[in-house]
């Protein structure tokens, strides 16, 4: 009978933490790109000049423009860095220079149903600050940026802090009632899950740190 009461107490304390962990893992780190990406993508048709892109960036307060063809499929991307490196540094006339000549092309894309961690791996591999989201037929769906990832990181950090606090309270409560020790298998399992989440969080944070990326 005492064993049953102890087991019930353990479940009562641990269940909220386990649910919290599932929410974080399913809702934050392993969520799909389509749940995190920006859907309102600012585009410019191929053949426009650089000044068109400059005005568009200034008007919309954005740092990049996706270049599309007549079928609205992404064929390139131009960023503020491209403007500096390929236009200003080479003393090109933005009014007469075609955007096709200075944009980054082809565009590296990723499907919307991939995981956020897949996008992070791609951004690290190609040293990207943003990645275009498109279908397998190259239909433009959105864009995933470092800013989008930072929002996700902050959410994970907040939830991870809550989980750590709950775990400490659980251990203290169970020890106080002498129901279980901190070496209990359930506590060990929870600690392992938190460690896994911390690793994912560190990986995401590293991906969003400013480095010498291309886009």
C-alpha positions in Angstrom: 0.0 0.0 0.0 2.8 2.4 0.9 4.5 1.6 -2.4 1.4 2.5 -4.3 1.1 5.8 -2.4 4.8 6.6 -3.2 4.3 5.8 -6.8 1.2 8.0 -7.0 3.1 10.9 -5.4 5.9 10.5 -7.8 3.5 10.6 -10.8 1.6 13.6 -9.3 4.8 15.6 -9.0 6.5 14.5 -12.3 3.6 14.6 -14.7 3.4 18.4 -15.1 7.1 18.5 -15.8 6.9 15.8 -18.4 4.0 17.5 -20.1 6.0 20.8 -20.1 8.9 19.0 -21.7 6.7 17.5 -24.4 5.2 20.9 -25.2 8.7 22.5 -25.5 10.1 19.7 -27.7 7.0 19.4 -29.9 6.2 23.1 -30.1 9.7 24.8 -30.2 12.6 22.8 -31.3 11.1 20.1 -33.6 8.3 22.2 -35.0 8.1 22.6 -38.8 9.5 25.5 -40.6 6.1 26.6 -41.8 5.2 27.3 -38.2 8.1 29.6 -37.7 8.8 31.2 -41.1 7.7 34.7 -42.3 5.0 34.3 -45.0 4.9 37.9 -46.1 7.9 37.8 -48.5 8.8 41.0 -50.3 9.7 40.2 -53.9 10.9 42.0 -57.0 10.7 40.8 -60.6 13.8 39.8 -62.4 15.0 42.5 -64.8 14.4 45.4 -62.4 17.4 47.7 -61.5 19.2 47.9 -58.3 17.6 51.2 -57.3 14.2 49.5 -57.4 15.5 47.1 -54.7 17.0 50.0 -52.7 13.7 51.9 -52.7 11.8 48.7 -51.8 14.1 47.9 -48.9 13.9 51.4 -47.6 10.1 51.6 -47.9 9.5 48.3 -46.2 12.4 48.5 -43.7 13.8 45.1 -44.7 17.3 43.8 -45.3 16.7 41.6 -48.4 14.4 41.2 -51.4 13.6 37.9 -53.1 13.9 38.1 -56.9 11.3 36.1 -58.8 10.6 35.3 -62.4 7.3 35.8 -64.3 5.9 32.6 -62.7 6.7 34.1 -59.3 9.3 31.4 -58.6 12.4 32.5 -56.6 15.5 32.9 -58.9 17.7 35.0 -56.7 18.1 37.1 -53.6 19.7 40.5 -53.0 20.7 41.8 -49.5 22.1 45.0 -48.0 25.5 43.3 -48.0 25.2 42.6 -51.7 24.5 46.3 -52.3 27.7 47.3 -50.5 30.0 44.6 -51.9 28.7 44.4 -55.5 27.4 47.8 -56.2 29.0 50.5 -54.0 32.4 48.8 -53.8 32.5 48.5 -57.6 31.1 52.0 -58.1 28.2 50.7 -60.2 25.3 52.9 -61.1 22.2 51.6 -59.2 19.9 53.2 -61.8 21.4 51.3 -64.7 22.6 48.1 -63.1 20.2 45.2 -63.4 19.5 43.3 -60.3 20.2 40.1 -62.2 23.9 41.1 -62.3 24.4 41.5 -58.6 21.9 39.1 -56.9 22.9 35.8 -55.4 21.7 33.0 -57.6 20.5 30.3 -57.6 18.6 30.5 -54.3 19.1 27.9 -51.7 15.6 26.7 -50.6 14.2 24.4 -48.0 10.7 22.7 -47.9 8.2 24.1 -45.4 7.5 20.7 -43.9 11.1 20.3 -42.7 12.0 20.7 -39.1 13.4 24.0 -37.7 16.6 22.1 -36.8 17.0 21.1 -40.5 16.9 24.8 -41.4 19.5 25.6 -38.7 21.8 22.9 -40.1 21.4 24.3 -43.6 22.1 27.9 -42.4 25.3 26.7 -40.6 26.4 24.6 -43.6 26.1 27.4 -46.1 26.7 30.3 -43.7 23.3 31.9 -44.3 21.5 34.5 -42.4 18.2 33.6 -44.0 16.8 30.7 -46.1 14.0 30.8 -48.7 11.2 28.4 -48.1 9.7 26.8 -51.3 7.9 23.7 -52.5 9.5 20.9 -54.5 8.3 22.7 -57.6 10.0 25.9 -56.5 6.8 27.8 -55.5 7.7 30.5 -53.0 6.1 30.0 -49.6 8.1 32.2 -47.2 11.5 33.0 -45.7 13.2 31.9 -42.4 15.6 34.4 -40.9 17.9 34.6 -37.9 15.3 36.9 -36.3 12.6 34.2 -36.6 15.0 31.7 -34.9 15.9 34.2 -32.2 12.2 34.5 -31.3 12.1 30.7 -31.1 15.3 30.6 -28.9 13.8 33.1 -26.5 10.6 31.0 -26.2 12.7 27.9 -25.5 14.8 29.7 -22.9 11.7 30.9 -21.1 10.1 27.4 -21.0 13.4 25.8 -20.1 13.7 28.1 -17.1 10.2 27.1 -16.0 11.1 23.4 -16.4 14.3 23.6 -14.4 12.5 25.4 -11.6 9.7 22.8 -11.6 12.3 20.0 -11.6 14.1 21.5 -8.6 10.8 21.9 -6.7 9.9 18.3 -7.5 13.2 16.9 -6.2 13.0 19.1 -3.1 9.4 18.0 -2.4 10.0 14.3 -2.9 13.1 14.4 -0.8 11.3 16.3 2.0 8.7 13.6 2.1 11.3 10.9 1.7 9.4 9.4 -1.1 12.3 9.1 -3.5 15.9 10.2 -3.9 17.4 12.4 -6.6 18.8 9.2 -8.2 15.3 7.9 -8.9 15.1 6.7 -12.5 12.2 9.1 -13.3 14.2 12.1 -12.1 17.3 10.9 -14.0 15.1 10.6 -17.1 13.8 14.1 -16.7 17.4 15.4 -16.3 18.4 13.7 -19.5 15.5 15.3 -21.4 16.4 18.7 -20.1 20.1 18.1 -21.1 18.9 17.2 -24.6 16.8 20.3 -24.8 19.7 22.4 -23.6 21.9 21.0 -26.4 19.2 21.9 -29.0 19.0 25.3 -27.5 22.7 25.8 -27.7 22.7 24.6 -31.3 20.0 27.1 -32.2 21.7 29.9 -30.4 25.0 29.3 -32.2 23.1 29.3 -35.6 21.7 32.7 -34.8 25.0 34.4 -33.7 26.3 36.9 -36.2 29.1 35.4 -38.2 30.6 36.0 -41.6 27.7 34.6 -43.5 26.9 35.1 -47.1 23.2 36.2 -47.1 
